[in-house]
C-alpha cells in the first residue's frame, strides 16, 4: 500500500523528481519478495508470458498480477518515462510483465535465522553449518538469487548504463 498511497507514494515522488530534472535512475525491475514456492520448477504464466525461476503459490501469483495490472495502468497513464527501456516495451501488458516483473522466493525461518546468527548471506550459507537447513532449502534460494542477478545483468540498459566494469581496463593516474 505504501507504494501507492499519499504524497510519499512511488509514482508521485518519481514524477516530481523527473519534472524537476532530479531523477537520475529509472525503474528496472519490480522484485516481489517473500513469494511462497509450490515447487522448484521454472514457471511461465500462459497469459502474461512472465517467467519465474520457481512455481509460485496461486494466491501469491494472483496478488502479483493485481499489483502489476495497477503498475501497468500507471505506466500507460504517462509514468512510462520513469522506466528503463520503455521505448522497447511499448504498451503491451505482456511485454511489461516480462521486462519488469520478477520474484524472490520466501526463505524459511530456519534459514533466515541461521543467516542472521552467523552473519552470512543466505546465498553463502553452507548446508553443513546447521542440521536444520539442508541443501534442498539452500540450493533453490541460491539459484533464484543467481537468476535474478543474471536477469539484471542481461538487461539492455545494464550495459548501456556502464554498470559492467572491467577492472583490467581501468587506468590508474
C-alpha positions as CSV (number, residue, x, y, z in Angstrom):
1,X,0.0,0.0,0.0
2,X,2.8,2.4,0.7
3,X,3.8,2.3,-2.9
4,X,0.5,3.8,-4.0
5,X,-1.0,6.0,-1.2
6,X,-0.5,9.7,-0.5
7,X,2.3,12.2,-1.2
8,X,5.0,9.7,-0.5
9,X,3.7,7.1,-3.0
10,X,6.3,5.9,-5.5
11,X,4.9,7.4,-8.7
12,X,4.2,10.9,-7.5
13,X,7.7,11.1,-6.0
14,X,9.3,9.8,-9.2
15,X,7.2,12.1,-11.3
16,X,8.1,15.1,-9.2
17,X,11.8,14.3,-9.4
18,X,11.6,13.8,-13.1
19,X,9.7,17.0,-13.7
20,X,12.3,19.0,-11.7
21,X,15.2,17.3,-13.5
22,X,16.5,15.4,-10.5
23,X,15.6,11.8,-11.5
24,X,18.8,10.1,-12.3
25,X,17.8,6.4,-12.0
26,X,14.8,4.7,-13.5
27,X,12.8,1.6,-12.6
28,X,14.5,-1.5,-13.9
29,X,12.6,-4.3,-12.1
30,X,9.8,-4.9,-9.6
31,X,11.0,-7.7,-7.4
32,X,8.2,-9.3,-5.4
33,X,9.8,-10.7,-2.3
34,X,8.6,-13.4,0.2
35,X,6.7,-15.3,-2.6
36,X,5.8,-18.8,-1.5
37,X,7.0,-21.5,-3.8
38,X,5.0,-24.6,-4.7
39,X,7.9,-26.3,-6.3
40,X,11.3,-25.6,-7.8
41,X,10.3,-26.0,-11.4
42,X,10.5,-22.8,-13.6
43,X,7.2,-21.1,-14.2
44,X,5.8,-19.4,-17.3
45,X,2.5,-17.7,-17.0
46,X,0.3,-18.6,-20.0
47,X,-1.4,-15.2,-20.1
48,X,1.4,-12.8,-19.5
49,X,4.4,-14.8,-20.7
50,X,6.1,-13.8,-17.4
51,X,8.7,-16.2,-16.2
52,X,9.9,-17.1,-12.7
53,X,12.6,-19.5,-11.6
54,X,10.1,-21.3,-9.4
55,X,6.4,-22.0,-9.4
56,X,4.7,-19.5,-7.0
57,X,1.7,-20.3,-4.8
58,X,-1.5,-19.4,-6.6
59,X,-2.5,-16.7,-4.1
60,X,0.9,-15.0,-4.3
61,X,0.7,-15.1,-8.1
62,X,-2.8,-13.6,-8.1
63,X,-1.6,-10.8,-5.8
64,X,1.4,-10.1,-8.0
65,X,-0.9,-9.9,-11.1
66,X,-3.3,-7.4,-9.4
67,X,-0.3,-5.2,-8.4
68,X,1.3,-5.5,-11.9
69,X,-2.0,-4.6,-13.5
70,X,-2.1,-1.4,-11.5
71,X,1.6,-0.6,-12.2
72,X,0.9,-1.2,-15.9
73,X,-2.0,1.2,-15.9
74,X,0.2,3.9,-14.3
75,X,2.9,3.1,-16.9
76,X,0.3,3.7,-19.7
77,X,-1.0,6.9,-18.0
78,X,2.3,8.6,-18.5
79,X,4.7,7.1,-16.0
80,X,6.5,5.1,-18.7
81,X,9.1,7.9,-18.6
82,X,10.4,6.7,-15.3
83,X,11.0,3.1,-16.6
84,X,14.1,1.9,-18.3
85,X,13.7,0.6,-21.8
86,X,10.1,1.9,-22.0
87,X,10.6,2.5,-25.7
88,X,11.3,-1.2,-26.2
89,X,8.3,-2.4,-24.1
90,X,5.6,-0.2,-25.6
91,X,2.1,-0.5,-24.3
92,X,1.8,-4.3,-24.2
93,X,0.9,-5.7,-20.8
94,X,2.7,-9.0,-21.7
95,X,6.0,-7.2,-22.5
96,X,5.6,-5.1,-19.4
97,X,5.3,-8.2,-17.2
98,X,8.2,-9.9,-19.0
99,X,10.5,-6.9,-18.7
100,X,9.8,-5.5,-15.3
101,X,8.5,-8.3,-13.0
102,X,10.4,-10.9,-11.1
103,X,10.2,-12.5,-7.7
104,X,12.3,-13.8,-4.8
105,X,11.0,-17.0,-3.1
106,X,10.2,-16.9,0.6
107,X,13.1,-18.3,2.6
108,X,12.2,-20.5,5.6
109,X,12.6,-19.1,9.1
110,X,15.4,-21.6,9.9
111,X,17.5,-20.4,7.0
112,X,16.9,-16.8,7.8
113,X,17.7,-17.2,11.5
114,X,20.9,-19.1,10.7
115,X,21.9,-16.4,8.2
116,X,21.3,-13.7,10.9
117,X,23.1,-15.6,13.7
118,X,26.1,-16.4,11.6
119,X,26.2,-13.1,9.8
120,X,26.3,-14.8,6.5
121,X,24.2,-14.0,3.4
122,X,21.6,-16.7,2.6
123,X,23.3,-17.5,-0.7
124,X,26.6,-18.1,1.1
125,X,25.4,-20.5,3.7
126,X,26.7,-24.0,3.7
127,X,24.2,-26.7,4.5
128,X,26.8,-28.3,6.8
129,X,26.6,-25.2,9.0
130,X,23.4,-26.5,10.6
131,X,21.4,-29.6,10.7
132,X,18.2,-27.5,10.5
133,X,18.9,-26.1,7.0
134,X,19.6,-28.6,4.3
135,X,20.9,-28.4,0.7
136,X,17.3,-28.8,-0.6
137,X,16.4,-25.5,1.1
138,X,19.6,-23.5,0.2
139,X,20.1,-24.6,-3.4
140,X,16.8,-23.2,-4.7
141,X,17.4,-19.9,-2.9
142,X,20.9,-19.7,-4.5
143,X,19.5,-20.4,-7.9
144,X,16.7,-17.9,-7.5
145,X,19.1,-15.1,-6.5
146,X,21.6,-16.0,-9.2
147,X,18.9,-15.9,-11.8
148,X,17.8,-12.5,-10.6
149,X,21.3,-11.2,-10.9
150,X,21.8,-12.7,-14.3
151,X,18.4,-11.2,-15.4
152,X,19.5,-7.7,-14.3
153,X,22.9,-8.0,-15.9
154,X,21.3,-9.2,-19.2
155,X,19.0,-6.2,-19.3
156,X,19.6,-4.0,-22.4
157,X,20.0,-0.9,-20.2
158,X,22.6,-2.6,-17.9
159,X,25.5,-2.4,-20.3
160,X,24.3,1.0,-21.6
161,X,24.4,2.4,-18.1
162,X,28.1,1.4,-17.8
163,X,27.2,-0.9,-14.9
164,X,29.6,-3.6,-16.2
165,X,33.2,-2.5,-15.3
166,X,36.2,-4.5,-16.4
167,X,38.8,-3.9,-13.7
168,X,41.6,-4.7,-16.1
169,X,40.6,-1.8,-18.3
170,X,40.8,0.9,-15.6
171,X,43.8,3.1,-15.7
172,X,45.5,4.5,-12.7
173,X,46.7,8.1,-12.6
